[in-house]
Amino acid sequence: MVEKSSGVISEALQLNGKTEQRNVCSLCNGNLVYCDDFDTYYCPQCNRWTEPTCHDPHCTYCRNRPETPLCRERNEK
């Protein structure tokens, strides 16, 4: 995972966001990343979102969110 000014790049996938040094995963204690694209945090080590999607079918963040953060391309197929 590489952090750049435009976002975080993980496994050739770019999600707009930033690493949170004070926010850690409850499972692995790794730093969480805030994802601007989906307005939520994820753990790149565990490859999981830290929050469930909302129940609003019109939510622009949740309705297109992939099942896991780091396989967005595979989930869109």
N, C-alpha and C positions, 0 to 999 in steps of 0.2 A: 504494500500500500504506500502510495506516495501522495503527499499533500502539496498541492500547488495553489497559487492565488485564486484560480478559477474553480477549484474544487478538489475532491479526493479521487484518485485513480486507483482502482483495485482490480487486479486481474483483467486489464485492458477494458474496463468499463468505467466511464466517468459519471459520477453522481455529483451534482452541485451541493456542496456542504463544507463542513469543517470538522476537524477532530476536536473533541472536547476533552481536555486534559484533566478536568475535575469530575467528569462524568464517566463512571466505569460500569462495565457489564456485571450483572449480578451472578452470572455463571462462571466467567473466566477472569474477571477483574481487568480485562483489556479496556483500552480507551474506546468510548463510543464515538460515533460520527453522527453529526446532525445532517440530515439529508434535506436540502432545500426543495428538491423536486417533489418529495412526498410529505414534507412537513412533519418528520418524525426522526427518531434516533435509530441507529442500527449498530450491531457489533460485527465488524469485519472478520474477526477471528471465529466467531460462532456462526456467521452468515445468517443472522436472524434480526428481525425488527424487534424493538423493545416494547412496542405498543401495538395493540390490534387495530384493524381498520374500523372506521366508524360505520354506523348503520344507515347513513344518508346516501341513497343511490345517486345523488347529484353531486356529491363531494368530488371536486376535481383532483384532490390528492389521493384519496383512498380507492376510487373506482378503477384506476389504472395501475395501482401499486402491484408489483410482482410478488409472488409468494415469498421469495427470498431476495435480499438486496443484491447479491452478487451474481445472479444468473438472469438478469433482466432480459437479455437477448433470447435465451432459451425459452423463457416464459411467454414471450410475445409471439412465438411461432405457433 
